[in-house]
Amino acid sequence: MSAESFSSVTVQTKANVYFDGRVVSHTVLFPTGEKKTLGLIYPGEYHFGTAAAERMEIIAGSCTVVVDGGTEAATYPAGTHFDVAANSGFTITVAEGICEYICSFLA
């Protein structure tokens, strides 16, 4: 699972803001060229498209997800993750509280 902190990284200070501020993340760049985003999702339902394959690690709170092409929702509490294929998407719902995540872009 994900680390509690990252060392020797560059953090982009400009936030990625979606859905009128209901989803906010910051980009973290690693010396190896790897990129991740760290973010918060406030209660609501949101759809995201993916260009690259992604792994979403839930580090606090919980969410329900339906991956594009699927019909069943799966619940992901803190300590779990889900993967999304490239050129796809997913609908994520946060019922209450704040869901915190780390998004890794997979090769």
C-alpha positions as CSV (number, residue, x, y, z in Angstrom):
1,M,0.0,0.0,0.0
2,S,1.0,3.6,-0.2
3,A,3.6,5.4,1.9
4,E,2.7,7.9,4.6
5,S,5.2,10.3,3.1
6,F,7.4,10.8,0.1
7,S,11.0,11.9,0.2
8,S,13.1,13.8,-2.4
9,V,10.1,14.9,-4.5
10,T,8.9,18.0,-6.3
11,V,5.4,19.2,-5.4
12,Q,3.6,21.5,-7.9
13,T,2.0,24.2,-5.8
14,K,-0.7,25.0,-8.3
15,A,-3.7,22.9,-7.3
16,N,-5.7,20.8,-9.8
17,V,-9.3,21.9,-9.1
18,Y,-12.3,20.1,-10.4
19,F,-16.1,20.3,-10.0
20,D,-16.1,23.8,-8.4
21,G,-13.5,22.8,-5.8
22,R,-15.3,19.6,-4.7
23,V,-12.2,17.6,-5.9
24,V,-8.7,19.1,-5.4
25,S,-5.3,17.5,-5.9
26,H,-1.6,18.4,-6.1
27,T,0.9,16.8,-8.4
28,V,4.0,15.1,-7.0
29,L,7.0,14.5,-9.3
30,F,9.6,11.9,-8.4
31,P,13.3,11.9,-9.4
32,T,12.6,8.7,-11.4
33,G,10.1,10.6,-13.6
34,E,7.1,9.0,-11.9
35,K,4.1,11.2,-11.3
36,K,1.3,10.9,-8.7
37,T,-1.4,13.2,-7.5
38,L,-2.6,13.5,-3.9
39,G,-6.1,14.7,-3.4
40,L,-9.4,15.2,-1.5
41,I,-12.9,14.5,-2.7
42,Y,-15.8,16.1,-0.9
43,P,-19.3,14.5,-0.8
44,G,-20.9,14.1,-4.3
45,E,-20.7,12.1,-7.5
46,Y,-18.1,12.8,-10.1
47,H,-17.0,11.3,-13.4
48,F,-13.4,11.3,-14.5
49,G,-11.9,10.2,-17.8
50,T,-8.4,8.6,-17.9
51,A,-5.8,9.0,-20.6
52,A,-3.2,6.8,-18.8
53,A,-4.0,3.8,-16.7
54,E,-4.4,4.8,-13.0
55,R,-4.3,3.2,-9.6
56,M,-6.4,5.1,-7.0
57,E,-5.4,4.3,-3.4
58,I,-7.8,5.4,-0.8
59,I,-5.9,6.7,2.3
60,A,-8.8,8.2,4.3
61,G,-12.6,8.0,4.2
62,S,-14.3,5.9,1.6
63,C,-15.9,6.0,-1.8
64,T,-18.1,4.0,-4.2
65,V,-16.8,3.5,-7.7
66,V,-18.3,2.3,-11.0
67,V,-15.7,1.8,-13.7
68,D,-16.8,2.8,-17.3
69,G,-18.4,-0.2,-19.0
70,G,-19.3,-1.8,-15.6
71,T,-22.7,-1.8,-13.9
72,E,-21.8,-2.7,-10.3
73,A,-20.6,-0.3,-7.8
74,A,-17.8,-1.3,-5.5
75,T,-17.0,0.4,-2.2
76,Y,-13.4,1.3,-1.3
77,P,-12.5,2.2,2.3
78,A,-9.2,3.5,3.5
79,G,-6.4,1.1,2.9
80,T,-7.8,-0.2,-0.4
81,H,-7.3,0.7,-4.1
82,F,-8.8,0.3,-7.5
83,D,-7.3,0.4,-11.0
84,V,-8.7,2.1,-14.1
85,A,-7.6,1.2,-17.7
86,A,-6.1,3.8,-20.0
87,N,-8.6,5.7,-22.2
88,S,-11.5,4.8,-19.9
89,G,-13.0,6.4,-16.9
90,F,-14.9,6.0,-13.7
91,T,-17.7,7.5,-11.6
92,I,-16.7,8.1,-7.9
93,T,-19.2,8.8,-5.2
94,V,-18.4,10.0,-1.7
95,A,-21.5,9.8,0.6
96,E,-20.1,11.6,3.6
97,G,-16.9,13.1,5.0
98,I,-13.8,13.6,2.9
99,C,-12.2,10.9,0.8
100,E,-8.4,11.3,0.5
101,Y,-6.5,9.5,-2.3
102,I,-3.2,9.0,-4.0
103,C,-3.5,8.5,-7.8
104,S,-0.5,6.7,-9.5
105,F,-0.2,6.8,-13.2
106,L,0.6,3.2,-14.4
107,A,2.9,2.3,-17.3
